Amino acid sequence: MSTLEYTVSMLEAMPEEKLKEVQSYIQYIAFRDAGNVLTEMLTEEEIVEQLTKSMEKSDMGATTAASVVSQKMREKYAV
C-alpha cells in the first residue's frame, strides 16, 4: 500500500470533526506565510474525492520526483 493510499484509508475512517481539524492544520501550514487562509472547509466527501483524483493521476504516472518537490519547497520557503 502506498503512502497516499494509506492516507486516504485513514481519512475515510476518520470522523468529520477530526477531518476538519486535519484540514485546518494543513491550511495553517500551507498558508501561514502567505497570510491568506482559505475560509471554506471541505466536506469529507470532497477531501476523499480530491485524494482519489490525485491517486488516479499518480497511477497514470503524472508525478513529480520527491527530490524536485523538496528542492522547490526549499526555494519557496527557505527551509
Residue, then its C-alpha position, 0 to 999 in steps of 0.5 A: m500500500s502506498t503512502l497516499e493510499y494509506t492516507v486516504s484509508m485513514l481519512e475515510a475512517m476518520p470522523e468529520e470533526k477530526l477531518k476538519e481539524v486535519q484540514s485546518y492544520i494543513q491550511y495553517i501550514a500551507f498558508r501561514d506565510a502567505g497570510n491568506v487562509l482559505t475560509e471554506m472547509l471541505t466536506e469529507e466527501e470532497i477531501v476523499e474525492q480530491l485524494t482519489k483524483s490525485m491517486e488516479k493521476s499518480d497511477m497514470g504516472a503524472t508525478t513529480a520526483a520527491s527530490v524536485v518537490s523538496q528542492k522547490m519547497r526549499e526555494k519557496y520557503a527557505v527551509 
